[in-house]
Amino acid sequence: SNKENSRLRSHIKDGYFEEVTNKSAFLHDSCLEVHHPKSPEEFKDRINKFLTDPIDVTDRPWEINISSGPLGSSGAILNSEELLKQGYKVETVALFRVHHVICDGVSMSAIVKEMSDEKEQLDSLLL
């Protein structure tokens, strides 16, 4: 939505933030759906790659990957056996990273708050 922080709708051009107005720049339209990890080792490798590969800030200074698969397949949920017994069958893994430039002069907590479904509740608590 247009309520997203302007830095989430920006890229870096010539060393400065430039807001991108096309729809693909918005957070909800830019989540990349990837194949689901088949093992805890594959999930660890994905996290390692996510943490070490540079972000192309000329595109956008953040990245989101989402995958879904059988509950317990990635190893991300420690109590998956108990959840399976309760009838849950699917897990979703979401990895979100931002380049450090997105926080310059802006509170990261404000950005996270703006992205959450509970934004209005959090605003009222802060008041």
Solvent accessible surface area in square Angstrom, and as a share of the most:
residue,aa,sasa,rsa
1,S,69,0.45
2,N,120,0.61
3,K,145,0.61
4,E,18,0.08
5,N,24,0.12
6,S,54,0.35
7,R,50,0.18
8,L,1,0.00
9,R,29,0.11
10,S,6,0.04
11,H,36,0.16
12,I,25,0.13
13,K,106,0.45
14,D,126,0.65
15,G,65,0.62
16,Y,167,0.63
17,F,71,0.30
18,E,73,0.33
19,E,83,0.37
20,V,31,0.18
21,T,123,0.71
22,N,85,0.44
23,K,139,0.59
24,S,61,0.40
25,A,9,0.07
26,F,28,0.12
27,L,19,0.10
28,H,110,0.49
29,D,60,0.31
30,S,20,0.13
31,C,54,0.32
32,L,102,0.51
33,E,145,0.65
34,V,37,0.21
35,H,115,0.51
36,H,22,0.10
37,P,1,0.01
38,K,160,0.68
39,S,34,0.22
40,P,57,0.36
41,E,112,0.50
42,E,49,0.22
43,F,25,0.10
44,K,135,0.57
45,D,97,0.50
46,R,33,0.12
47,I,57,0.29
48,N,90,0.46
49,K,126,0.54
50,F,17,0.07
51,L,134,0.67
52,T,93,0.54
53,D,52,0.27
54,P,124,0.78
55,I,29,0.15
56,D,90,0.47
57,V,34,0.19
58,T,86,0.50
59,D,80,0.42
60,R,50,0.18
61,P,0,0.00
62,W,3,0.01
63,E,50,0.23
64,I,18,0.09
65,N,17,0.09
66,I,54,0.27
67,S,2,0.01
68,S,63,0.40
69,G,12,0.11
70,P,93,0.58
71,L,15,0.07
72,G,28,0.27
73,S,29,0.19
74,S,0,0.00
75,G,32,0.31
76,A,45,0.35
77,I,53,0.27
78,L,179,0.89
79,N,85,0.43
80,S,15,0.10
81,E,120,0.54
82,E,86,0.39
83,L,40,0.20
84,L,76,0.38
85,K,162,0.69
86,Q,108,0.48
87,G,48,0.46
88,Y,124,0.47
89,K,150,0.64
90,V,98,0.56
91,E,5,0.02
92,T,84,0.49
93,V,13,0.07
94,A,67,0.52
95,L,26,0.13
96,F,70,0.29
97,R,39,0.14
98,V,37,0.21
99,H,48,0.21
100,H,133,0.59
101,V,30,0.17
102,I,0,0.00
103,C,43,0.26
104,D,80,0.41
105,G,87,0.84
106,V,37,0.21
107,S,63,0.40
108,M,63,0.28
109,S,81,0.53
110,A,36,0.28
111,I,0,0.00
112,V,75,0.43
113,K,38,0.16
114,E,47,0.21
115,M,59,0.27
116,S,35,0.23
117,D,136,0.71
118,E,86,0.39
119,K,44,0.19
120,E,114,0.51
121,Q,115,0.51
122,L,67,0.34
123,D,41,0.21
124,S,71,0.46
125,L,143,0.71
126,L,138,0.69
127,L,189,0.94
